Amino acid sequence: MDKFLIDSHKLIYHPQRVAQLLDVGDAWERAKSVYPIYLELAPVGACNHRCTFCAVDYIGYKSVMLDEAVLAERIPEMARLGVKSIMYAGEGEPLLHKKINEIVAMTKASGIDVAFTTNGVLLNQRFVEESLDKVSWIKVSLNAGSAESYAAIHRTRERDFQRVVDNLRAAAEHKRAHGLDTVIGVQALLLPENAHEMVELARICRDEIGADYLVIKPYSQHLFSETHEYENVNYQGYLTLAEQLAPMNSDTFQVVFRAHTMRKYQEDPETRYKQCHATPFLWGYVMADGRVYGCSAYLLDPRFEYGNINQNTFQEIWEGDKRRENFQYVRHQLDIHECRKNCRMDEVNRYLDRLVNQSVPHINFI
């Protein structure tokens, strides 16, 4: 059971925002005030790893970062406008930001839920003590079950593997000692060179770390990535891993093996929805240099760039001309065959497509 709906979506729990979106049609005056429920923010462009599968390698791991003072103005504004959650992740390693604890505290105080995706190397005691109680969930990218494989995939030192395991264990112990609701998860991208270590990784997560879950998910080729090493991975032969991993589940630990998403990766693209309904409405992405995008699959693509939080308020950006142009482009010109497979909004788009096109048989027999 995927109790966190990681392999699904949670948009059904936001009916008012869905109704607002469905009412838009072609009307920009209605579209411009539909604000994202969820944002991904990149506090830092630099990264301390160079993973073989990195989707954003084309951006170049630039040493830029979001300014805390700017965020102190923009994030409360985002909350007032309807943003409900922010995941700190992005094109770099978020824990590299020297003011990350202050940013977390300010975000939570604004009424926005906070989450992290990180490689966990810098998940230190200060972060655990000052920020863990303010974070809804933290998900660490740990893509192997041994130090040797980890170093090869993350392109880092072998000792980082044990360091991440130790950091996660300390976080899990702090969580239990203080009765925190924070969910501590691990995620692994299933690759040919680590598939044989997934059961061992699950054991480490359950028995050594005390994590709440391990997610095992398929690779998805980014449109602009320099790496194409895993572009043609066929996941059909890996589906039996679900059976091998099932015994690792317990009352306090769950393996979320994303078989549904793996099957979608192999499906005929012609059977998919024909239009993106989520962009430019329900989510957004803020780069470490402040640029705001409507979709993380199109970073650096000017068609999806709306403005910069260092220069304008979030409302000016979200209701501005560039987003209006993108609204029309996505609605009337975007060919989703060119989009990234299994994008972050894929399940949301499948749900919205059924609503928009009323494609469920006998829809009125509730």
C-alpha positions as CSV (number, residue, x, y, z in Angstrom):
1,M,0.0,0.0,0.0
2,D,1.4,3.4,-1.0
3,K,-0.1,5.4,1.8
4,F,1.8,8.6,0.8
5,L,0.3,8.3,-2.8
6,I,3.8,8.7,-4.2
7,D,3.0,6.7,-7.3
8,S,-0.3,8.6,-7.8
9,H,-1.4,12.2,-7.0
10,K,-3.2,14.2,-4.4
11,L,-5.0,16.8,-6.5
12,I,-8.3,15.2,-5.7
13,Y,-7.9,16.8,-2.2
14,H,-7.9,20.3,-3.6
15,P,-11.4,20.5,-5.2
16,Q,-11.7,24.3,-5.1
17,R,-8.5,24.8,-7.0
18,V,-9.5,22.1,-9.6
19,A,-12.9,23.8,-10.0
20,Q,-11.1,27.1,-10.5
21,L,-8.9,25.6,-13.2
22,L,-11.7,23.9,-15.0
23,D,-13.6,27.2,-15.2
24,V,-10.7,28.9,-17.1
25,G,-11.3,27.7,-20.6
26,D,-9.5,30.2,-23.0
27,A,-10.0,33.2,-20.7
28,W,-6.7,34.7,-19.5
29,E,-8.5,36.9,-17.0
30,R,-9.6,33.8,-15.2
31,A,-6.4,31.9,-15.7
32,K,-4.0,34.6,-14.3
33,S,-5.3,34.2,-10.8
34,V,-5.0,30.4,-10.6
35,Y,-1.9,30.1,-8.4
36,P,0.2,27.0,-7.9
37,I,-0.5,24.7,-5.0
38,Y,3.1,23.5,-5.1
39,L,6.4,25.0,-5.9
40,E,9.9,23.6,-6.2
41,L,12.6,26.1,-5.3
42,A,16.4,25.6,-5.9
43,P,18.2,27.4,-3.0
44,V,21.5,26.7,-4.6
45,G,22.7,25.9,-8.2
46,A,25.9,24.2,-7.1
47,C,26.0,20.5,-6.2
48,N,28.5,18.3,-4.3
49,H,27.8,15.2,-6.5
50,R,27.8,14.6,-10.3
51,C,25.3,11.7,-10.6
52,T,25.4,9.7,-13.8
53,F,21.7,10.2,-14.3
54,C,21.4,13.9,-13.5
55,A,18.6,15.4,-15.4
56,V,19.8,19.0,-15.1
57,D,23.5,18.5,-16.0
58,Y,23.0,20.9,-18.9
59,I,22.5,23.8,-16.5
60,G,26.1,23.5,-15.3
61,Y,25.9,23.4,-11.5
62,K,26.4,27.1,-11.2
63,S,27.5,28.6,-7.9
64,V,24.5,30.9,-7.5
65,M,21.9,31.0,-4.7
66,L,18.6,32.5,-3.8
67,D,18.9,35.5,-1.4
68,E,17.4,35.0,2.0
69,A,16.2,38.6,2.1
70,V,14.4,38.3,-1.2
71,L,12.8,35.0,-0.1
72,A,11.7,36.7,3.1
73,E,9.5,39.0,1.0
74,R,8.4,36.5,-1.7
75,I,7.5,33.5,0.3
76,P,4.9,35.2,2.6
77,E,3.5,36.7,-0.6
78,M,3.3,33.3,-2.2
79,A,1.4,32.0,0.9
80,R,-1.1,34.9,0.7
81,L,-1.6,34.1,-3.0
82,G,-2.4,30.4,-2.4
83,V,0.8,28.5,-2.5
84,K,0.5,25.6,-0.1
85,S,3.8,23.7,-0.3
86,I,7.4,24.2,-1.3
87,M,9.9,21.5,-2.0
88,Y,13.5,22.7,-1.6
89,A,15.5,20.7,-4.2
90,G,16.3,21.9,-7.7
91,E,19.3,22.0,-10.0
92,G,21.7,21.9,-7.0
93,E,22.0,20.5,-3.5
94,P,19.6,22.5,-1.3
95,L,21.5,21.9,2.0
96,L,24.5,23.8,0.6
97,H,22.7,27.1,1.3
98,K,24.2,28.6,4.4
99,K,20.9,30.1,5.5
100,I,18.8,27.0,4.8
101,N,17.6,26.7,8.4
102,E,16.4,30.3,8.5
103,I,14.7,29.8,5.1
104,V,12.9,26.7,6.4
105,A,11.7,28.6,9.6
106,M,10.5,31.5,7.5
107,T,8.6,29.3,5.1
108,K,6.9,27.3,7.8
109,A,6.0,30.5,9.7
110,S,4.4,31.8,6.5
111,G,2.0,28.9,6.5
112,I,3.6,26.9,3.7
113,D,4.4,23.2,4.1
114,V,8.1,22.4,3.6
115,A,9.8,19.4,2.1
116,F,13.3,18.5,0.9
117,T,14.9,16.3,-1.8
118,T,18.6,16.1,-1.1
119,N,21.6,13.8,-1.4
120,G,21.8,13.9,2.4
121,V,25.6,14.4,2.7
122,L,25.0,17.7,4.5
123,L,22.0,16.5,6.6
124,N,23.9,17.6,9.7
125,Q,23.0,17.9,13.4
126,R,22.2,21.6,13.2
127,F,19.6,21.0,10.4
128,V,18.1,18.1,12.3
129,E,17.8,20.1,15.5
130,E,16.6,23.4,14.0
131,S,14.6,22.4,11.0
132,L,13.4,18.7,11.1
133,D,10.4,19.6,13.2
134,K,9.3,22.1,10.6
135,V,9.6,19.8,7.6
136,S,6.7,17.6,6.4
137,W,9.0,15.2,4.7
138,I,12.6,14.8,3.6
139,K,13.6,12.4,0.8
140,V,17.3,11.4,0.4
141,S,18.6,10.3,-3.0
142,L,20.6,7.1,-2.2
143,N,21.0,5.2,-5.4
144,A,22.9,2.0,-4.4
145,G,23.1,-0.6,-1.6
146,S,26.9,-0.5,-1.4
147,A,29.6,2.2,-1.1
148,E,31.3,1.1,-4.3
149,S,28.2,1.3,-6.4
150,Y,27.1,4.5,-4.7
151,A,30.4,6.2,-5.5
152,A,30.3,5.1,-9.2
153,I,26.7,6.3,-9.7
154,H,26.9,9.5,-7.6
155,R,30.4,10.1,-8.9
156,T,31.7,10.9,-5.4
157,R,33.8,9.4,-2.7
158,E,32.9,6.0,-1.3
159,R,32.8,7.4,2.3
160,D,29.9,9.6,1.4
161,F,27.7,6.4,1.4
162,Q,28.2,5.7,5.1
163,R,28.0,9.4,5.9
164,V,24.5,9.6,4.4
165,V,23.4,6.4,6.2
166,D,24.7,7.8,9.5
167,N,23.0,11.2,8.8
168,L,19.7,9.5,8.1
169,R,19.9,7.3,11.2
170,A,20.6,10.4,13.3
171,A,17.6,12.2,11.8
172,A,15.3,9.2,12.3
173,E,16.5,8.8,16.0
174,H,15.9,12.5,16.6
175,K,12.4,12.2,15.0
176,R,11.5,9.3,17.3
177,A,13.0,10.8,20.4
178,H,11.0,14.0,19.9
179,G,7.8,12.6,18.6
180,L,8.0,14.4,15.3
181,D,5.6,13.9,12.4
182,T,8.3,14.4,9.8
183,V,8.5,11.6,7.3
184,I,12.0,10.4,6.5
185,G,12.3,8.7,3.1
186,V,14.9,7.4,0.7
187,Q,14.6,7.2,-3.0
188,A,16.6,5.3,-5.6
189,L,16.5,5.5,-9.3
190,L,16.4,1.9,-10.7
191,L,19.3,1.5,-13.0
192,P,21.0,-1.6,-14.6
193,E,24.0,-1.2,-12.4
194,N,22.1,-0.9,-9.1
195,A,19.1,-3.2,-9.6
196,H,20.9,-6.2,-7.8
197,E,21.3,-4.0,-4.7
198,M,17.8,-2.8,-4.1
199,V,16.9,-5.5,-1.6
200,E,20.1,-4.7,0.4
201,L,19.2,-1.0,0.2
202,A,15.8,-1.7,1.5
203,R,17.3,-3.6,4.4
204,I,19.7,-0.7,5.2
205,C,16.8,1.7,5.1
206,R,14.6,-0.4,7.4
207,D,17.1,-1.9,9.8
208,E,20.1,0.5,9.9
209,I,18.5,3.8,9.2
210,G,15.0,3.5,10.6
211,A,13.5,5.3,7.6
212,D,9.7,5.4,6.9
213,Y,10.0,4.3,3.3
214,L,12.1,3.6,0.3
215,V,10.9,4.7,-3.1
216,I,12.3,2.8,-6.1
217,K,11.4,4.6,-9.3
218,P,12.3,4.5,-13.0
219,Y,14.6,6.8,-14.9
220,S,13.0,9.4,-17.1
221,Q,15.0,11.1,-19.9
222,H,15.0,14.9,-19.6
223,L,14.6,16.9,-22.8
224,F,17.8,18.8,-22.5
225,S,20.1,16.5,-20.5
226,E,23.6,15.9,-21.7
227,T,23.5,12.4,-20.5
228,H,21.6,9.8,-22.6
229,E,23.1,6.7,-20.9
230,Y,19.8,5.4,-19.6
231,E,17.4,6.7,-22.2
232,N,16.4,3.2,-23.5
233,V,16.2,1.3,-20.3
234,N,13.4,-1.2,-20.5
235,Y,11.8,-1.8,-17.1
236,Q,9.7,-4.8,-18.1
237,G,12.4,-7.2,-16.8
238,Y,12.7,-5.4,-13.4
239,L,9.0,-5.7,-12.4
240,T,9.6,-8.9,-10.6
241,L,11.7,-6.9,-8.1
242,A,8.4,-6.0,-6.4
243,E,8.0,-9.5,-5.2
244,Q,11.5,-9.7,-3.8
245,L,11.0,-6.4,-2.0
246,A,7.6,-7.2,-0.5
247,P,9.0,-9.1,2.5
248,M,10.9,-5.9,3.5
249,N,7.6,-4.1,4.4
250,S,6.7,-3.8,8.0
251,D,4.3,-1.8,10.3
252,T,6.8,1.0,10.3
253,F,8.6,0.7,6.9
254,Q,7.3,0.6,3.4
255,V,9.0,-0.1,0.0
256,V,7.2,1.9,-2.7
257,F,8.1,0.1,-5.8
258,R,6.8,2.3,-8.6
259,A,5.7,-0.4,-11.0
260,H,2.8,1.7,-12.3
261,T,5.2,4.4,-13.4
262,M,7.6,1.8,-14.9
263,R,4.8,0.4,-17.0
264,K,3.8,3.9,-18.1
265,Y,7.4,4.5,-19.3
266,Q,7.0,1.7,-21.9
267,E,3.4,2.7,-23.0
268,D,2.5,3.9,-26.5
269,P,2.6,7.7,-26.3
270,E,-0.4,7.9,-28.6
271,T,-2.6,6.5,-25.8
272,R,-1.7,9.3,-23.5
273,Y,-3.6,12.5,-22.9
274,K,-3.1,15.1,-25.7
275,Q,-2.7,18.3,-23.7
276,C,-1.0,19.5,-20.5
277,H,-3.6,20.7,-18.1
278,A,-1.4,21.3,-15.1
279,T,0.8,24.0,-16.7
280,P,0.8,27.0,-16.2
281,F,-1.5,26.5,-13.1
282,L,-0.8,24.1,-10.4
283,W,2.9,24.1,-9.9
284,G,6.0,26.1,-10.7
285,Y,9.8,26.1,-10.4
286,V,12.1,28.8,-9.1
287,M,15.8,28.4,-10.1
288,A,18.7,29.4,-7.9
289,D,19.2,32.6,-9.9
290,G,15.5,33.6,-9.2
291,R,14.0,32.7,-12.6
292,V,10.5,31.4,-12.4
293,Y,9.4,28.6,-14.8
294,G,6.1,26.9,-15.3
295,C,7.6,23.4,-15.8
296,S,10.8,21.8,-14.6
297,A,11.1,19.9,-17.9
298,Y,11.7,23.2,-19.7
299,L,14.2,25.0,-17.6
300,L,16.2,27.6,-19.7
301,D,13.5,27.4,-22.4
302,P,12.3,31.0,-22.8
303,R,8.7,29.8,-23.7
304,F,8.3,28.6,-20.1
305,E,10.1,31.4,-18.3
306,Y,7.8,33.9,-16.6
307,G,10.1,36.3,-14.8
308,N,12.6,36.6,-11.9
309,I,11.8,37.0,-8.2
310,N,14.9,39.2,-7.7
311,Q,13.3,41.8,-10.0
312,N,9.5,41.4,-9.5
313,T,6.9,40.3,-7.0
314,F,5.5,36.8,-7.4
315,Q,2.1,38.2,-8.3
316,E,3.6,40.4,-11.0
317,I,5.4,37.4,-12.4
318,W,2.5,34.9,-12.2
319,E,0.0,37.4,-13.7
320,G,2.4,38.9,-16.2
321,D,2.7,38.8,-19.9
322,K,5.2,36.0,-20.1
323,R,2.9,33.6,-18.3
324,R,0.0,34.8,-20.4
325,E,1.9,33.9,-23.5
326,N,2.8,30.5,-22.1
327,F,-0.8,29.9,-21.1
328,Q,-1.8,30.3,-24.8
329,Y,1.2,28.3,-26.0
330,V,0.5,25.3,-23.8
331,R,-3.2,25.4,-24.6
332,H,-2.9,25.7,-28.3
333,Q,0.6,24.8,-29.6
334,L,2.5,22.5,-27.2
335,D,3.1,19.1,-28.6
336,I,3.3,16.8,-25.5
337,H,5.0,14.1,-27.5
338,E,8.0,16.3,-27.1
339,C,7.6,16.4,-23.3
340,R,9.4,14.4,-20.7
341,K,7.8,11.0,-20.1
342,N,6.5,10.5,-16.6
343,C,6.9,14.1,-15.8
344,R,6.0,15.3,-12.3
345,M,2.5,16.3,-13.3
346,D,1.8,13.1,-15.3
347,E,-0.8,11.6,-12.9
348,V,-2.3,15.0,-12.3
349,N,-2.7,15.5,-16.1
350,R,-4.3,12.1,-16.4
351,Y,-6.8,13.0,-13.7
352,L,-7.5,16.4,-15.2
353,D,-7.8,15.0,-18.7
354,R,-10.6,12.7,-17.5
355,L,-12.4,15.7,-15.9
356,V,-12.0,18.0,-18.9
357,N,-13.0,15.5,-21.5
358,Q,-15.4,13.6,-19.3
359,S,-13.8,10.4,-20.7
360,V,-15.0,8.1,-17.9
361,P,-18.0,6.0,-19.0
362,H,-21.3,6.7,-17.3
363,I,-19.8,9.6,-15.5
364,N,-23.0,10.8,-13.9
365,F,-23.7,7.5,-12.2
366,I,-21.8,8.4,-9.1
